[in-house]
């Protein structure tokens, strides 16, 4: 085969779409629209073999220019990281309340078009394949358990609870009920089988897997953590003392933000300083809020639309296809955090921000506005949709399946900070919410590393940590620390703790990525001096495609 790294990367994505039709649907292509991936051990091995073949092909391909070298570096690093995770057997215990095949398979139905009878016919055929896919996933977990590779009981119990929520609908039957009358027989049969398959997964996890997982620790240890962190950051953080440095950085950020929070709390409470927790409780009860799920969704849609209008032509150049972003409500049984899904490659499916409801009818705004800048504009949507727009100059791999968490989460956290720099949090309640979000991301670094690596509580810790200085972190101590310094709900913080324990290394990608984005911007500013153009820098930075943490700062610095 001929071509450079981009062609190798594109061939990899095409082959991956054959193995995993969920990727094809995410990209918006028609290939395999009625199929599902094979999450069995054989399916995992097929993906690994594709990665090995692609790396072999890449080794013989020259990278003739900087763009080709960036593509080659990303492809080599991402596939090598995936293979390391596979060879360690991590895929045999991939179970968490955010990332697992059981969740991905349900999510794909919310990404598919549902406007015509033909659309619903595809949905029915794909839904009919849910039982086989879920059986393959159960086979994988059973294989892992047989090798002594289990997810921790906390993760299992949490997913069982989620599946209970799905079955309360039941979810697939409720989804299928919106289809055309002409297809109700096929849709109802497929949905009944899919819901029954959900029940089978739930029963397997509760009755067979959970007892076998008994004794599996929540903490994964340094070796597994380094593998996972590389997956999320694109960097070998296990080398030297990089993980300890990240831990110290997270603690420094916690302290810095706490000082800012106290100042902001004083503004809310009407004094020179105040308790952030008191101020957050006050704005939760007495600050602005929206009543009703639909009214809140509409309000958040307005937040994004107004941001687009205000930022376009001033701090960014937002192309017409990027101006369409949909705020939607997350389905029952989702995790507690908001999230974003990327547009299809032809923009026929727009980018979407997802609001978790969790049974609420009243939504205080103080902690929602900043996170919608994070998920929408100028955050995830502006970056990921810009990648789609620039797909003609990048490989599909660089704009989709090769994305690195530290790059995209770092950008979204940078986007929140940018809105603060631009004066968008002038109301004290809004800035308190922004700082609360920043503080949560700093604490994530501390507790994620602290729990999984058994690092000691810092010597200058106070509050709930004061009596534990020098001792290793535990999940219970981490939850108390989060509760002391976060204004989020109990349900959200409980979900966050499960998230950190079940997806090691993901939580640190936000702050470490933001640090790289800020350092890259500052280096570019120093280079250009008075000629530095922030708008031009933003657009060049957002048009590079994904980069790993080890490359991000240096590439941003030369723009």
C-alpha positions as CSV (number, residue, x, y, z in Angstrom):
1,X,0.0,0.0,0.0
2,X,1.2,3.5,-0.7
3,X,0.8,6.9,1.0
4,X,2.0,8.6,4.1
5,X,0.9,8.5,7.7
6,X,-2.4,10.1,7.0
7,X,-3.3,7.3,4.6
8,X,-2.2,4.6,7.1
9,X,-4.3,6.3,9.7
10,X,-7.3,6.5,7.5
11,X,-7.0,2.9,6.5
12,X,-6.9,2.0,10.2
13,X,-10.1,3.9,10.9
14,X,-11.9,2.3,7.9
15,X,-10.9,-1.2,9.2
16,X,-11.9,-0.2,12.8
17,X,-15.3,0.8,11.5
18,X,-15.7,-2.7,10.2
19,X,-14.8,-4.2,13.6
20,X,-16.7,-1.7,15.6
21,X,-19.7,-0.2,13.8
22,X,-20.3,2.1,16.8
23,X,-17.3,4.1,15.5
24,X,-18.9,4.3,12.1
25,X,-22.1,5.7,13.6
26,X,-20.2,8.2,15.7
27,X,-18.5,9.4,12.5
28,X,-21.8,9.6,10.7
29,X,-21.1,7.0,8.0
30,X,-23.6,4.4,6.9
31,X,-21.3,1.4,7.1
32,X,-22.6,-1.2,9.5
33,X,-25.6,0.9,10.6
34,X,-27.5,-2.2,11.6
35,X,-24.6,-4.0,13.3
36,X,-23.0,-3.9,16.7
37,X,-19.4,-4.7,17.7
38,X,-18.2,-8.0,19.1
39,X,-17.2,-7.2,22.7
40,X,-16.2,-10.9,23.3
41,X,-12.6,-11.9,24.0
42,X,-12.3,-12.7,20.3
43,X,-13.5,-9.3,19.3
44,X,-11.0,-7.6,21.6
45,X,-8.2,-9.7,20.1
46,X,-9.3,-8.7,16.6
47,X,-9.0,-5.0,17.4
48,X,-5.5,-5.7,19.0
49,X,-4.4,-7.5,15.8
50,X,-5.5,-4.5,13.7
51,X,-3.4,-2.2,15.9
52,X,-0.4,-4.5,15.5
53,X,-0.8,-4.6,11.7
54,X,-1.2,-0.8,11.5
55,X,1.9,-0.2,13.6
56,X,3.9,-2.5,11.3
57,X,2.7,-0.7,8.3
58,X,3.4,2.7,9.8
59,X,7.0,1.7,10.6
60,X,7.8,1.6,6.9
61,X,6.1,4.9,5.9
62,X,8.1,8.2,5.8
63,X,6.7,11.4,7.4
64,X,7.7,14.1,5.0
65,X,6.5,17.2,6.7
66,X,5.4,18.5,10.2
67,X,1.7,17.6,9.7
68,X,2.6,14.1,8.6
69,X,4.9,13.7,11.6
70,X,2.2,14.9,14.0
71,X,-0.2,12.3,12.5
72,X,2.4,9.5,12.7
73,X,3.3,10.3,16.3
74,X,-0.3,10.3,17.4
75,X,-1.1,7.1,15.6
76,X,2.0,5.3,17.0
77,X,1.4,6.5,20.5
78,X,-2.4,5.8,20.6
79,X,-2.1,2.3,19.2
80,X,0.9,1.4,21.4
81,X,-1.0,2.6,24.4
82,X,-4.1,0.6,23.4
83,X,-2.0,-2.6,22.9
84,X,-0.3,-2.1,26.3
85,X,-3.7,-2.0,27.9
86,X,-4.9,-5.0,26.0
87,X,-1.9,-7.1,26.7
88,X,-2.3,-6.3,30.4
89,X,-5.8,-7.8,30.3
90,X,-7.6,-4.6,31.2
91,X,-10.2,-5.1,28.5
92,X,-11.3,-8.3,30.4
93,X,-12.5,-6.2,33.3
94,X,-13.6,-3.0,31.6
95,X,-16.6,-2.1,33.7
96,X,-17.4,1.3,35.1
97,X,-20.5,3.5,35.3
98,X,-19.2,5.7,32.5
99,X,-17.2,3.6,30.1
100,X,-18.1,0.0,29.2
101,X,-19.6,-1.8,26.2
102,X,-22.9,-2.1,27.9
103,X,-23.1,1.7,28.0
104,X,-21.7,2.4,24.6
105,X,-24.2,0.0,22.9
106,X,-27.1,1.9,24.4
107,X,-25.6,5.3,23.6
108,X,-25.4,4.5,19.9
109,X,-29.2,4.4,19.6
110,X,-29.3,8.0,20.7
111,X,-26.8,9.1,18.0
112,X,-28.7,7.5,15.1
113,X,-31.2,9.4,12.9
114,X,-34.8,8.6,13.7
115,X,-36.8,10.7,11.2
116,X,-38.0,8.2,8.7
117,X,-39.4,4.7,8.4
118,X,-36.1,3.6,6.9
119,X,-34.2,5.1,9.9
120,X,-36.4,3.1,12.3
121,X,-36.0,0.0,10.3
122,X,-32.2,0.3,10.8
123,X,-32.8,0.9,14.5
124,X,-34.9,-2.2,14.8
125,X,-32.4,-4.4,13.1
126,X,-29.5,-3.0,15.2
127,X,-31.6,-3.4,18.4
128,X,-32.3,-7.0,17.5
129,X,-28.5,-7.6,17.8
130,X,-28.2,-6.2,21.3
131,X,-28.6,-9.6,23.0
132,X,-25.7,-11.2,21.1
133,X,-23.5,-8.2,21.8
134,X,-24.3,-8.3,25.5
135,X,-23.7,-12.0,25.6
136,X,-20.2,-11.3,24.1
137,X,-19.5,-8.8,26.8
138,X,-20.6,-11.2,29.5
139,X,-18.2,-13.7,28.0
140,X,-15.4,-11.2,28.3
141,X,-16.1,-10.4,31.9
142,X,-16.4,-14.2,32.7
143,X,-13.0,-14.8,31.0
144,X,-11.5,-12.0,33.1
145,X,-12.9,-13.4,36.3
146,X,-11.5,-16.8,35.4
147,X,-8.0,-15.2,35.2
148,X,-8.5,-13.3,38.4
149,X,-9.0,-10.0,36.6
150,X,-12.2,-8.4,38.0
151,X,-13.5,-4.9,38.3
152,X,-13.9,-3.8,41.9
153,X,-17.2,-4.5,43.7
154,X,-18.0,-0.8,44.0
155,X,-18.0,-0.5,40.2
156,X,-20.1,-3.7,39.8
157,X,-22.7,-2.5,42.3
158,X,-23.0,0.9,40.7
159,X,-23.6,-0.5,37.2
160,X,-26.2,-2.9,38.6
161,X,-28.0,0.1,40.0
162,X,-27.8,1.8,36.6
163,X,-29.2,-1.2,34.9
164,X,-32.0,-1.3,37.4
165,X,-32.8,2.3,36.3
166,X,-32.8,1.3,32.7
167,X,-35.1,-1.6,33.3
168,X,-37.6,0.6,35.3
169,X,-38.6,2.1,31.9
170,X,-37.8,-0.2,30.4
171,X,-35.4,1.8,28.3
172,X,-35.4,0.0,24.9
173,X,-39.2,-0.4,25.0
174,X,-39.7,3.3,25.7
175,X,-37.3,4.2,23.0
176,X,-38.9,1.9,20.4
177,X,-42.4,3.3,21.3
178,X,-41.6,6.5,19.4
179,X,-41.2,4.6,16.1
180,X,-43.7,4.4,13.2
181,X,-46.8,2.2,13.6
182,X,-45.9,0.2,10.5
183,X,-42.8,-1.1,12.3
184,X,-44.2,-1.6,15.8
185,X,-44.1,-5.4,15.6
186,X,-40.4,-5.5,14.7
187,X,-39.5,-2.7,17.1
188,X,-41.4,-4.1,20.0
189,X,-39.9,-7.6,19.5
190,X,-36.4,-6.1,19.2
191,X,-36.9,-3.9,22.2
192,X,-38.3,-6.7,24.3
193,X,-35.2,-8.8,23.5
194,X,-32.9,-5.9,24.2
195,X,-34.5,-5.2,27.6
196,X,-34.3,-8.9,28.5
197,X,-30.6,-8.8,27.6
198,X,-30.1,-5.8,29.9
199,X,-31.8,-7.9,32.6
200,X,-29.5,-10.8,31.9
201,X,-26.4,-8.6,32.2
202,X,-27.7,-7.1,35.4
203,X,-28.4,-10.5,36.9
204,X,-25.0,-11.8,35.8
205,X,-23.2,-8.9,37.4
206,X,-25.3,-9.1,40.6
207,X,-25.5,-12.9,41.1
208,X,-22.3,-14.3,39.5
209,X,-19.7,-11.6,38.9
210,X,-20.1,-9.6,42.1
211,X,-19.3,-12.5,44.4
212,X,-16.3,-13.4,42.3
213,X,-15.1,-9.8,42.4
214,X,-15.2,-9.8,46.2
215,X,-11.8,-8.7,47.6
216,X,-10.8,-6.8,44.4
217,X,-9.4,-3.5,45.7
218,X,-10.7,-0.1,44.5
219,X,-7.1,1.2,44.1
220,X,-5.3,-0.1,41.0
221,X,-1.7,0.5,42.1
222,X,1.2,2.3,40.2
223,X,1.7,-0.1,37.3
224,X,-2.0,-0.3,36.3
225,X,-2.4,3.4,37.0
226,X,0.5,4.4,34.7
227,X,-1.0,2.3,31.9
228,X,-4.4,4.0,32.4
229,X,-3.0,7.5,32.7
230,X,-1.1,7.0,29.4
231,X,-4.4,6.1,27.7
232,X,-6.0,9.4,28.9
233,X,-3.0,11.7,28.6
234,X,-0.9,10.4,25.8
235,X,2.2,10.6,28.1
236,X,4.3,8.1,30.0
237,X,3.6,9.6,33.5
238,X,4.9,6.4,35.2
239,X,8.5,7.4,34.3
240,X,10.5,9.1,37.0
241,X,8.5,11.2,39.5
242,X,6.0,12.6,37.1
243,X,3.0,11.2,39.0
244,X,4.3,12.7,42.3
245,X,4.9,16.0,40.5
246,X,1.3,15.9,39.2
247,X,0.1,15.2,42.8
248,X,2.0,18.2,44.2
249,X,0.6,20.4,41.3
250,X,-2.9,19.4,42.1
251,X,-2.5,20.2,45.8
252,X,-1.0,23.6,44.9
253,X,-3.9,24.3,42.6
254,X,-6.3,23.3,45.4
255,X,-4.7,25.8,47.7
256,X,-4.6,28.6,45.2
257,X,-8.2,28.2,44.2
258,X,-9.3,28.0,47.9
259,X,-8.0,31.5,48.4
260,X,-9.9,32.7,45.4
261,X,-13.0,30.9,46.6
262,X,-12.9,32.6,50.0
263,X,-12.7,36.0,48.3
264,X,-15.6,35.2,46.0
265,X,-17.6,33.8,49.0
266,X,-17.1,37.2,50.8
267,X,-18.7,38.9,47.8
268,X,-21.7,36.6,47.8
269,X,-22.2,36.8,51.6
270,X,-21.5,40.6,51.8
271,X,-18.3,40.5,53.9
272,X,-14.5,40.7,53.4
273,X,-14.3,37.0,53.3
274,X,-16.4,34.0,53.9
275,X,-16.8,30.3,53.9
276,X,-17.0,28.9,50.3
277,X,-19.4,26.2,51.6
278,X,-21.7,28.7,53.2
279,X,-21.7,30.9,50.1
280,X,-22.4,27.9,47.9
281,X,-25.3,26.7,50.1
282,X,-26.7,30.3,50.0
283,X,-26.7,30.5,46.2
284,X,-28.1,27.0,45.9
285,X,-31.1,28.1,47.9
286,X,-31.5,31.8,47.1
287,X,-29.6,32.3,43.8
288,X,-31.1,32.3,40.4
289,X,-32.6,29.0,39.3
290,X,-34.8,27.5,36.5
291,X,-37.9,25.4,37.3
292,X,-38.6,22.4,35.0
293,X,-36.5,20.2,32.9
294,X,-37.5,21.6,29.5
295,X,-37.1,25.2,30.7
296,X,-33.6,24.4,32.0
297,X,-32.7,22.7,28.7
298,X,-33.9,25.8,26.8
299,X,-31.9,28.1,29.1
300,X,-28.7,26.1,28.5
301,X,-29.4,26.2,24.8
302,X,-29.5,29.9,25.1
303,X,-26.2,30.0,27.0
304,X,-24.5,28.3,24.1
305,X,-26.2,30.3,21.4
306,X,-25.3,33.6,23.1
307,X,-21.7,32.5,23.6
308,X,-21.5,31.7,19.8
309,X,-22.8,35.2,18.9
310,X,-20.5,37.0,21.4
311,X,-17.3,35.1,20.6
312,X,-17.5,34.7,16.8
313,X,-15.4,37.2,15.0
314,X,-13.8,38.5,18.2
315,X,-12.0,35.6,19.9
316,X,-12.7,32.9,17.4
317,X,-13.9,32.4,13.8
318,X,-16.9,30.1,14.2
319,X,-17.9,28.6,10.8
320,X,-21.6,28.2,10.0
321,X,-21.7,24.4,10.5
322,X,-20.4,24.9,14.1
323,X,-23.1,27.3,15.1
324,X,-25.6,24.5,15.5
325,X,-25.3,22.8,18.9
326,X,-28.2,21.0,20.6
327,X,-28.8,21.0,24.4
328,X,-30.6,17.7,25.2
329,X,-31.6,15.7,28.3
330,X,-29.6,12.7,29.3
331,X,-31.5,9.4,29.4
332,X,-32.4,7.7,32.8
333,X,-29.6,5.6,34.3
334,X,-26.8,8.0,33.1
335,X,-24.0,9.2,35.3
336,X,-24.4,12.4,37.2
337,X,-22.2,14.6,35.1
338,X,-23.0,16.6,32.0
339,X,-21.2,15.5,28.8
340,X,-20.9,16.3,25.1
341,X,-21.1,14.2,21.9
342,X,-19.3,15.2,18.7
343,X,-21.1,16.0,15.4
344,X,-21.0,13.5,12.5
345,X,-18.4,14.0,9.9
346,X,-20.9,15.7,7.6
347,X,-22.6,17.7,10.4
348,X,-26.0,16.0,9.7
349,X,-25.9,15.1,13.4
350,X,-25.0,18.2,15.4
351,X,-22.8,18.4,18.4
352,X,-24.9,17.9,21.6
353,X,-24.6,18.9,25.2
354,X,-26.3,16.5,27.6
355,X,-28.0,17.5,30.8
356,X,-28.4,14.8,33.6
357,X,-31.7,15.3,35.4
358,X,-31.5,12.8,38.3
359,X,-35.1,13.3,39.3
360,X,-34.7,17.1,39.7
361,X,-37.2,19.8,38.7
362,X,-35.4,22.8,40.1
363,X,-31.9,23.7,38.6
364,X,-29.8,26.4,40.3
365,X,-27.7,28.2,37.7
366,X,-24.6,29.0,39.7
367,X,-22.9,25.7,38.9
368,X,-24.4,25.2,35.4
369,X,-23.2,28.2,33.4
370,X,-19.5,27.4,33.6
371,X,-19.9,23.8,32.8
372,X,-22.0,24.6,29.7
373,X,-19.1,26.7,28.5
374,X,-17.0,23.6,29.1
375,X,-19.2,21.2,27.3
376,X,-20.4,23.5,24.5
377,X,-18.9,26.8,23.3
378,X,-16.0,27.7,23.6
379,X,-15.3,24.2,25.1
380,X,-15.7,20.7,23.7
381,X,-18.0,21.7,20.8
382,X,-15.7,24.4,19.4
383,X,-12.7,22.1,19.5
384,X,-14.2,18.8,18.3
385,X,-16.5,20.3,15.7
386,X,-13.6,22.4,14.4
387,X,-11.6,19.2,13.9
388,X,-14.5,17.8,11.9
389,X,-14.5,21.0,9.8
390,X,-10.8,20.7,9.1
391,X,-11.0,16.9,8.3
392,X,-9.8,17.6,4.7
393,X,-6.4,18.6,6.1
394,X,-6.2,16.0,8.8
395,X,-6.6,12.2,9.1
396,X,-10.0,11.0,10.4
397,X,-8.0,9.4,13.2
398,X,-6.7,12.7,14.4
399,X,-10.2,14.2,14.6
400,X,-12.0,11.3,16.2
401,X,-10.9,7.9,17.5
402,X,-7.4,9.2,18.1
403,X,-8.4,12.0,20.5
404,X,-6.5,12.3,23.7
405,X,-8.3,13.2,26.9
406,X,-5.7,15.6,28.2
407,X,-6.0,17.6,25.0
408,X,-9.8,17.8,24.8
409,X,-10.5,18.1,28.5
410,X,-7.6,20.5,28.9
411,X,-9.0,22.7,26.2
412,X,-12.5,22.6,27.8
413,X,-11.1,23.6,31.1
414,X,-9.0,26.3,29.4
415,X,-12.2,27.5,27.8
416,X,-13.9,28.0,31.2
417,X,-10.8,30.0,32.4
418,X,-10.9,32.0,29.1
419,X,-14.5,33.0,29.8
420,X,-13.4,34.2,33.3
421,X,-10.6,36.2,31.7
422,X,-13.0,37.8,29.3
423,X,-15.3,38.9,32.1
424,X,-18.2,36.5,31.7
425,X,-18.5,35.7,35.4
426,X,-19.2,39.2,36.7
427,X,-22.1,38.1,38.9
428,X,-20.6,36.8,42.2
429,X,-22.8,33.7,42.1
430,X,-21.5,32.8,38.6
431,X,-17.9,33.3,39.5
432,X,-18.4,31.2,42.6
433,X,-19.7,28.4,40.3
434,X,-16.7,28.8,38.0
435,X,-14.3,28.5,40.9
436,X,-16.2,25.5,42.3
437,X,-15.7,23.7,39.0
438,X,-12.0,24.6,38.9
439,X,-11.6,23.4,42.4
440,X,-13.3,20.1,41.7
441,X,-10.8,19.5,38.8
442,X,-7.8,20.3,41.2
443,X,-9.2,17.9,43.8
444,X,-9.6,15.2,41.2
445,X,-5.8,15.3,40.6
446,X,-5.2,14.9,44.3
447,X,-7.6,12.2,45.2
448,X,-7.2,10.2,42.0
449,X,-3.5,9.9,42.4
450,X,-3.7,9.7,46.2
451,X,-6.2,6.8,46.2
452,X,-4.7,4.7,43.4
453,X,-1.1,5.1,44.4
454,X,-1.6,5.2,48.1
455,X,0.2,8.6,48.4
456,X,0.3,10.4,51.7
457,X,-2.0,13.2,52.7
458,X,0.0,16.4,52.5
459,X,1.7,17.7,55.7
460,X,-0.2,21.1,55.4
461,X,-3.6,19.6,55.1
462,X,-6.4,20.9,57.3
463,X,-10.1,20.5,57.8
464,X,-11.2,16.9,57.5
465,X,-7.7,15.9,56.4
466,X,-5.9,17.4,59.5
467,X,-5.9,14.2,61.5
468,X,-4.7,12.1,58.5
469,X,-1.5,14.0,57.5
470,X,1.1,11.7,56.2
471,X,-1.3,8.8,56.0
472,X,-2.4,7.2,52.7
473,X,-5.6,8.3,51.1
474,X,-8.7,6.1,51.3
475,X,-12.0,6.4,49.3
476,X,-13.8,7.4,52.4
477,X,-11.3,10.2,53.2
478,X,-11.4,11.3,49.5
479,X,-15.2,11.6,49.7
480,X,-15.1,13.6,52.9
481,X,-12.5,16.0,51.3
482,X,-14.7,16.4,48.2
483,X,-17.7,17.1,50.3
484,X,-15.8,19.7,52.4
485,X,-14.7,21.8,49.4
486,X,-17.3,21.2,46.6
487,X,-20.7,22.7,46.3
488,X,-22.0,19.8,44.2
489,X,-24.8,17.5,45.3
490,X,-24.3,14.4,47.4
491,X,-25.5,12.3,44.4
492,X,-23.0,13.9,42.1
493,X,-20.0,13.6,44.5
494,X,-20.9,10.0,45.2
495,X,-20.9,9.4,41.4
496,X,-17.6,11.3,41.1
497,X,-15.9,9.0,43.6
498,X,-17.0,5.9,41.8
499,X,-15.8,7.5,38.6
500,X,-12.3,8.1,39.9
501,X,-12.0,4.6,41.2
502,X,-13.4,3.0,38.1
503,X,-11.6,5.1,35.5
504,X,-8.1,5.6,36.9
505,X,-6.1,8.4,35.2
506,X,-9.0,10.1,33.5
507,X,-9.6,12.6,36.3
508,X,-6.1,14.0,36.1
509,X,-6.4,14.8,32.4
510,X,-8.3,18.0,32.9
511,X,-5.9,20.0,35.0
512,X,-2.7,18.6,33.4
513,X,-4.2,19.4,30.0
514,X,-5.2,22.9,31.0
515,X,-1.7,23.5,32.3
516,X,-0.3,22.5,28.9
517,X,-2.7,24.8,27.1
518,X,-1.9,27.7,29.3
519,X,1.9,27.2,29.0
520,X,1.6,26.8,25.3
521,X,-0.3,30.1,25.0
522,X,2.1,31.9,27.2
523,X,5.1,30.6,25.2
524,X,3.5,31.7,21.9
525,X,2.7,35.1,23.5
526,X,6.4,35.6,24.5
527,X,7.6,34.6,21.0
528,X,5.3,37.1,19.2
529,X,5.3,39.9,21.7
530,X,3.0,42.8,20.7
531,X,2.1,40.9,17.5
532,X,0.5,38.0,19.4
533,X,-3.1,37.6,18.1
534,X,-5.2,35.5,20.4
535,X,-7.9,34.9,17.9
536,X,-5.5,33.7,15.3
537,X,-3.7,31.5,17.9
538,X,-7.0,30.0,19.0
539,X,-8.0,29.0,15.4
540,X,-4.5,27.6,14.6
541,X,-4.6,25.6,17.9
542,X,-8.0,24.2,17.3
543,X,-7.1,23.1,13.7
544,X,-4.3,20.8,14.6
545,X,-6.2,17.7,15.5
546,X,-5.5,15.7,18.6
547,X,-2.2,15.7,20.4
548,X,-0.8,13.8,23.3
549,X,0.3,15.6,26.5
550,X,4.0,15.2,25.7
551,X,3.5,17.1,22.3
552,X,0.7,19.5,23.2
553,X,2.6,22.3,24.9
554,X,5.5,22.3,22.4
555,X,3.2,22.4,19.4
556,X,1.1,25.2,20.8
557,X,4.2,27.2,21.6
558,X,5.2,27.6,18.0
559,X,1.8,28.7,16.6
